[in-house]
Amino acid sequence: MLDTGCRWRDLPEELGCGSGHTAWRRLREWQAAGVWDRLHQLVLDELSDAELLDWSRGCIDGVSVRSKRGAS
């Protein structure tokens, strides 16, 4: 979905995620429960412990959002 632009309802059943609605609902629930943030931190910790991260360089990405008229 995020990478391919696939619609939820077009998810192949053989992925084992259930219906597109079920997959969407689970993703929403896991996001609200902080699952992805915790998983991300666990992966970073594992890579750091194995000395597989190089923190000498980094990239920060940002998004520009148009402001309302008259906003400062």
C-alpha positions, 0 to 999 in steps of 0.5 A: 500500500505505502510502496506500491499504491495497492488499494486495501481491497486489492490485497491478495488473499494468499498473503494471509492478511484476511480481507483488505478491511481487516488488514487496514484495521489491524494496521490502524490498531497497531499504529495506535498501540505504538507497535511500529515505533517499538519495532523500529526501536528494537531493530535499531537497538539490535543493529547498534548492539551488532555495531552495524549502524554508522551514525557518522552520517545522517539525512533529515527529510522534511515536508513543506506544508502550505500555510494559511494566508496571513500566517507567520 
